[in-house]
Each structure stands twice: as structure tokens, then as C-alpha cells.
Amino acid sequence: MENKGSCSGADGVKTNVVTAAEIHERDTNDSPILPSLVETTAKNFEVAEVSADKGYSSVDNTNAIISMGGDSLHRVQDFG
């Protein structure tokens, strides 16, 4: 089966509810998608903090999280 796309998503840590999901071209970089995932999540849930690997660490992403009520981007350890 040929891989033609990529899915990015956000979910609640306590609820395990998928709060946002987007489908993009296969080679789309994940980092620029984070602000829209956070914005979609904030429409229905309180955004207290966002955890992601270091590939998402950027000023734009941190500002997006703060603008939606989160305190910052918390990096999780990259085991890859």
C-alpha cells in the first residue's frame, strides 16, 4: 500500500480524547501544524500545557500555545 498522506493530531492527557486532527501531504513538516492543532483544541478544551518532542520547539509554537491559554511548550524526551 502506498503512503500518500500524513496525519497529525492532539489529544488530552487525562481523557485520551482526540482534540484535533489534520491530514496533510506525506512530506509535510509537523512543526508548523502545531499552532492550528492548539487552536482547534482550545475551541473545546482548556489548554493548560502542551507536550511535544524537540522537533516542535519554536518561538511560533510557544507563542501559539501561550495565546491559547497554555503556559509553554514542554518537551518530552526523544527516545528515537
C-alpha positions in Angstrom: 0.0 0.0 0.0 1.4 3.4 -1.0 1.7 6.1 1.7 0.1 9.2 0.3 -0.5 11.3 3.4 0.3 12.1 7.0 -2.0 12.6 10.0 -1.1 15.0 12.8 -3.1 15.1 16.0 -3.5 16.3 19.6 -5.1 14.5 22.5 -5.9 15.0 26.1 -3.5 13.5 28.6 -6.2 12.8 31.2 -9.1 12.0 28.8 -7.3 10.4 25.9 -9.8 12.2 23.7 -8.5 13.3 20.3 -8.9 17.1 20.4 -7.7 17.9 16.9 -6.5 16.0 13.8 -5.3 17.1 10.3 -4.4 15.3 7.2 -1.5 16.6 5.1 0.8 15.6 2.3 3.2 12.8 3.1 6.3 15.0 3.5 4.7 17.9 5.4 6.8 19.1 8.4 4.9 18.6 11.7 6.2 21.7 13.5 4.2 24.3 11.5 1.0 22.4 12.1 1.1 22.7 15.9 -0.5 26.2 16.1 -3.6 25.1 14.3 -3.9 21.9 16.4 -3.7 24.0 19.6 -6.2 26.5 18.2 -8.7 23.7 17.4 -8.2 22.1 20.8 -8.8 25.4 22.6 -12.2 25.7 20.9 -13.5 22.9 23.1 -10.9 22.3 25.9 -8.8 24.3 28.3 -5.2 24.3 27.1 -3.0 24.2 30.2 0.2 22.9 28.7 1.4 21.2 25.5 4.0 18.4 25.5 5.9 17.6 22.3 9.3 16.4 21.2 12.1 18.8 20.4 11.1 19.0 16.7 8.1 21.2 17.7 10.3 23.7 19.7 10.0 27.1 18.1 9.1 30.7 19.0 5.9 30.5 16.8 4.7 27.3 18.5 5.4 28.6 22.0 3.6 31.9 21.2 0.6 29.9 19.8 0.4 27.8 23.0 0.6 30.9 25.2 -2.0 32.8 23.1 -4.5 29.9 23.7 -4.0 29.9 27.4 -1.2 27.4 27.8 1.9 28.3 29.8 4.6 26.9 27.4 5.8 24.1 25.2 7.0 21.2 27.4 9.5 18.9 25.7 9.2 15.2 26.2 12.3 13.0 25.9 13.1 11.9 22.4 13.8 8.2 22.6 14.4 7.9 18.8 
